[in-house]
């Protein structure tokens, strides 16, 4: 299983990524570890805005790529209402993705995932 996630940085920007181990990956971003994305090393991650699961890396990469191509207002709409996924990214099979509702950055860093 893979995770697709969106984090908000303290400058109010959004970053989208994928990970096989969400706790480890978010920890890298928060700690600004060398393995963290260049984007999050130059900013401070403030919150986990949304996270989904995908059955494999290929499906996760498709969702990540689709989200990254969306304009900011559509990313915010997706964060606010996950049911908009099929309308925002119609080429994807929305049934491949499961939203992890209510999961926070703090939950992930403690390893408390559903």
N, C-alpha and C positions, 0 to 999 in steps of 0.2 A: 504494500500500500504506500502511496505517496500523498503528500500534503501540498496544497497550493495555498498560499497565504498572502494577505495584504497587511502591511504595517504602516502606521502613520508616524512620521518623524516630527520632531519639535518645531520644524519650520513649516509644518502643516502639509508637507509633500507626502505622497503615497509611494510605497515600493511594493512590488509583487514578486514573489519567488516561489520555488518549489523545493521540497526536501523529503528525504526518506525518514529522517528523524527530526521532527519539528522542534523538540526541546533543544537539541544540540544546535540546530541552525539558528534559532532565535537567540540562543545564548551567544553564538558567534557575532551576530549583528549587534547585540547590546554591548558586548565587551569590546567591540571593534577589533576583533581578532583578525589576524592576517588572512584567514579563510573567509571572512565576511565579504560581502559584495563591496566593491569600491564605493558604490553609492551610499551604503549605510556606514561605511568607515568615515565618511566625511560629514555625516549627520548623526543625530542622536535619535534612536528609535524610542518612541514614547508609548505606543499602544498597538496591540494586535486588533485590526479592524474586522477581519474576516478570515476564515479558514475553511477549506474543503478537503475532502479525501477523494482520491482517484484510485482506480484499481491497479494502474501501472504507470511507469514513467512516461510513456507515450501520451496517454490521456492527460496526465498532469501537465506535460509540456504544451499540449494544445490549449488547455485552459489558461495557463500562464501567458502564452503568446497572445491569445485573444484578449485577455484583460489588459495587457500592456499596450495593445493597440487602441483601446477605448479612450476617448477624451475624459478628462477629469470628472465632468458632471455625470457621465454614465458610470464611471467607477463608483462615485458616491451613491448613485441610485442602486447599484448592485450591492453595495455595503448595506444600505438601508432596507433593501427588499430582495432577498435571494430568489424569489419567484420570477424576477425579471431576467434571470440568466438566459432562458430560451429566446426571449425577444432581443436581448442585447447581443447574443452570440448564437444566431440560429444555425450555424454550420456544425455546432457541437451537439452531441447527444447529452442533454442535461441530465439524463438518468444515470450517466457515468459518474456524477459528482454528488457528494453528500456534504452539506454545510454542517459545520460544527458550531452550533449555536451557543452563545454565551461564554465561549472560551476567551480568557483574557491572556495578556502577555505574562502576567504573574503566574497564572495557572500553568502555562506551558513551561516556564522556567523552573517551576517546582515539580514538573513531570506529572501534573494532574490533568491528563487528557481523557475525554470520554472513551 
